[in-house]
Amino acid sequence: MKSLLRAVVALVALCPASPLLARLTPAETRMIATVDGERERTLAMLERWVNVNSGSHNLAGVETVHRLIRAELEPLGFAVRWLPMVQTGRAGHLVAHHPGRRGTKKLLLIGHLDTVFEPDSPFQKWVRTGNFATGPGASDDKGGDAVMVAALRAMQAAGTLRNADITVFLTGDEEDSGTPLDVARRDLIAAGKVTDVALDFEGLVQQPAADGKLLDMGSVSRRGAAGWTVSVTAKPGHSSGVFSTEAGDGAIYELARVIEAFRTQLTDDKLTYNVGLIGGGQEAVLDRGKIRLTASGKTNIIAATAVARGDLRALTAEQFARTVAKMKTIVAAPLPGASSHISFDEDAYPPMAPTPGNRALLARLNMVNADLGLATMAELDPLKRGAGDISFVAADVDGLAGLGPASTGDHTAAETVDLGSIFRQAKRAAMLMSRLAAENAVASPELRR
């Protein structure tokens, strides 16, 4: 028997090492094992979070979720603070800091506590079916927060968290931000100015390959978003005189001209401008929240007023400025008898442009993918996702978005998270964060703008 064992050992020694295992350090192997070993713990944790309603306007619910996540972070060595945001009409933000070795890269992990589902929504509970689960925030973004915690626990088990300088920032109003926005995002912006890398744990976007399989995509950019309002006034009069020199064309025709000019003349790549609300007539009045419009009039009266509300999404600050200028030019040339005005909301989400630094981070993530035996993640078209909190720090720090789980039906009662993606993303995040956090802050100039 001993001779047989010696023969087996000798044969193993002659065999080449597994390509996958050869690329992983012992700490990385431990991280992978920890994520896999804690699967049911992670899902039970996520279920508890999902079953607490934390709609953006449910301040008490958001605070409860903060306490549940605080209980996960404090045992890992994070000092956790709660930043109340009552002055903005929202609950607040969770900020946690893990001090690291002096001179190493500082990481900022971004997620959020709130969901779009308020207490009056019928969609309130976690339901697991095999490898999938539905529930409010199961993906967006409690699923992302679960990926974050699972990755940090894996780092602690492997010893790579010990010297890592990491700040966790979970906003309580990502789905419906408080106002004024400069107050609501003041602390997040400040955190971005003193970190080296920002990682956003909102959902992973997948796209089908030629063979129909879903491919995980890498997000190096997110478009910014701003609301706009076009208001038109015109001379009222009898409809029989419309288009005449005396009566003019009326407010509705003028608003139609503006909207059609937007559609045909604003043609930049990655630019969109939706019209979400429109009305006109003898009277047209927006409510204070600018989400409801009351209009009245008659078919035989030339419309005296018209209003449209929409949003503008652009990839860079320069594209925003260029488009705003063009929209103003279009509005400034009204039809006869009408006067138009356009205004832009002050509370706008800035863009996260696809910078060289962000692309370098995706390249680093793809090195992790290679070492895990996973497919390379191609760059996601920014048209495929909306605005997000990472954009508020994008001007100051390199970043990646989409480190949360894959899902379908977000923001609907069909929100469904792919449970397997939680653990795949946690392994990626743990390895990427461990590698980045071990580097000197100036060691990788390709990650700096």
Summary of the structure (lengths in Angstrom):
residues: 449
radius of gyration: 26.1
end to end distance: 62.6
largest distance: 109.4
contacts: 1572
relative contact order: 0.17
helix: 38%
strand: 25%
